[in-house]
Amino acid sequence: MIDANERAVEAMLFASDAPLDARELAERIGIAVADLRAILADIAARHAGTGIELVERGGHWHFQTPADLAHLLRRERDEVRKLS
């Protein structure tokens, strides 16, 4: 079962329009950074192999589409060109 802190972290990461800093997340929830890192590891493990993954880049965390599924999200656009 997912505890309240894990639910809160997951909700903030999901709803955020930008990656979130681990220190900021820990402060907002009111837990130690070490505890937050354990929660992030649990969330990442739970989503491993699914349609979304939790990743860290430069100390900031966010959800993203796995690389092997990115092609499904690309949109093709017709480019209108004037004839000469």
C-alpha positions as semicolon CSV with decimal commas, in nm:
position;residue;x (nm);y (nm);z (nm)
1;M;0,000;0,000;0,000
2;I;0,122;0,350;-0,082
3;D;0,163;0,581;0,217
4;A;0,049;0,944;0,229
5;N;0,397;1,090;0,168
6;E;0,450;0,875;-0,140
7;R;0,110;0,973;-0,275
8;A;0,189;1,341;-0,216
9;V;0,527;1,321;-0,392
10;E;0,378;1,136;-0,687
11;A;0,093;1,387;-0,718
12;M;0,329;1,686;-0,710
13;L;0,558;1,533;-0,971
14;F;0,267;1,440;-1,196
15;A;0,102;1,781;-1,178
16;S;0,415;1,990;-1,211
17;D;0,492;2,157;-1,542
18;A;0,866;2,153;-1,463
19;P;1,104;1,908;-1,295
20;L;1,114;1,941;-0,915
21;D;1,417;1,965;-0,688
22;A;1,443;1,690;-0,425
23;R;1,518;1,940;-0,148
24;E;1,212;2,146;-0,239
25;L;0,990;1,837;-0,248
26;A;1,114;1,726;0,094
27;E;1,051;2,070;0,243
28;R;0,701;2,095;0,099
29;I;0,603;1,760;0,248
30;G;0,794;1,811;0,570
31;I;1,027;1,511;0,552
32;A;1,404;1,458;0,542
33;V;1,575;1,451;0,202
34;A;1,699;1,096;0,277
35;D;1,340;0,983;0,331
36;L;1,235;1,155;0,012
37;R;1,505;0,976;-0,185
38;A;1,369;0,643;-0,059
39;I;1,020;0,747;-0,169
40;L;1,149;0,851;-0,512
41;A;1,321;0,513;-0,549
42;D;0,994;0,337;-0,462
43;I;0,798;0,544;-0,713
44;A;1,058;0,484;-0,984
45;A;1,052;0,108;-0,916
46;R;0,672;0,097;-0,924
47;H;0,660;0,267;-1,263
48;A;0,951;0,076;-1,418
49;G;0,841;-0,093;-1,739
50;T;0,517;0,105;-1,765
51;G;0,415;0,387;-1,998
52;I;0,578;0,649;-1,776
53;E;0,905;0,658;-1,586
54;L;1,042;0,873;-1,309
55;V;1,383;1,018;-1,390
56;E;1,632;1,252;-1,228
57;R;1,831;1,506;-1,425
58;G;2,055;1,758;-1,259
59;G;1,900;1,698;-0,917
60;H;1,547;1,755;-1,046
61;W;1,283;1,485;-1,083
62;H;1,003;1,442;-1,337
63;F;0,791;1,185;-1,514
64;Q;0,856;1,120;-1,881
65;T;0,760;0,881;-2,156
66;P;1,010;0,597;-2,196
67;A;1,233;0,640;-2,501
68;D;1,097;0,327;-2,668
69;L;0,745;0,481;-2,672
70;A;0,833;0,837;-2,773
71;H;0,758;0,768;-3,139
72;L;0,391;0,717;-3,049
73;L;0,364;1,072;-2,921
74;R;0,520;1,252;-3,215
75;R;0,279;1,447;-3,429
76;E;0,332;1,479;-3,799
77;R;0,240;1,811;-3,955
78;D;0,177;1,887;-4,316
79;E;0,388;2,177;-4,430
80;V;0,214;2,411;-4,673
81;R;0,448;2,552;-4,933
82;K;0,382;2,805;-5,205
83;L;0,448;2,688;-5,554
84;S;0,684;2,906;-5,752
